[in-house]
Amino acid sequence: MIGLLMLKHIRNVSDESVVEQWSENNYYQYFCGKSTFVCGLLCEASELVYFRHFIGKKELN
């Protein structure tokens, strides 16, 4: 999840877009710790919203 949030902010894309791109891009998956390509979504985009609220704004920055 941290990797997805980092990619989201680096690429300046939406939650939906970063999750979709993760499922299609082996570089994104490698960046997030996968050693082999996984076909399919890692999570739902709404889970990034819940995760951001869980860790808090201070820790996110």
C-alpha positions as CSV (number, residue, x, y, z in Angstrom):
1,M,0.0,0.0,0.0
2,I,2.9,2.4,0.8
3,G,4.3,1.6,-2.7
4,L,1.0,2.4,-4.3
5,L,0.7,5.7,-2.5
6,M,4.2,6.6,-3.5
7,L,3.6,5.8,-7.1
8,K,0.3,7.8,-7.0
9,H,2.1,10.9,-5.8
10,I,5.1,10.5,-8.0
11,R,2.9,10.0,-11.1
12,N,0.2,12.5,-9.9
13,V,-2.7,10.1,-10.8
14,S,-5.9,9.0,-9.1
15,D,-6.3,6.1,-6.8
16,E,-8.2,4.2,-9.6
17,S,-5.5,4.9,-12.1
18,V,-2.6,3.8,-9.9
19,V,-4.4,0.5,-9.0
20,E,-5.1,-0.2,-12.7
21,Q,-1.6,0.7,-13.8
22,W,-0.2,-1.6,-11.1
23,S,-2.1,-4.5,-12.6
24,E,-0.6,-3.9,-16.0
25,N,3.0,-2.7,-15.2
26,N,5.6,-5.1,-14.0
27,Y,7.9,-2.2,-13.0
28,Y,5.2,-0.9,-10.6
29,Q,4.8,-4.4,-9.2
30,Y,8.6,-4.8,-8.7
31,F,8.7,-1.3,-7.0
32,C,6.0,-2.6,-4.6
33,G,8.0,-5.7,-3.7
34,K,6.7,-8.4,-6.1
35,S,9.4,-10.6,-7.6
36,T,7.1,-12.0,-10.3
37,F,4.4,-10.5,-12.4
38,V,0.9,-10.9,-11.0
39,C,-2.1,-10.6,-13.3
40,G,-5.0,-8.8,-11.7
41,L,-5.7,-6.0,-9.3
42,L,-3.8,-5.8,-6.0
43,C,-6.7,-4.1,-4.2
44,E,-9.7,-1.9,-4.8
45,A,-9.0,1.8,-5.2
46,S,-11.2,2.6,-2.2
47,E,-8.8,0.7,0.0
48,L,-6.2,3.4,-0.6
49,V,-8.6,5.9,0.9
50,Y,-9.1,3.8,4.0
51,F,-5.3,3.2,4.3
52,R,-4.6,7.0,4.1
53,H,-7.1,7.6,6.9
54,F,-5.7,4.7,8.9
55,I,-2.1,6.0,8.9
56,G,-3.0,9.6,9.3
57,K,-2.1,12.8,7.5
58,K,1.0,13.4,9.6
59,E,2.6,10.0,8.8
60,L,1.6,10.3,5.2
61,N,3.5,13.5,4.7
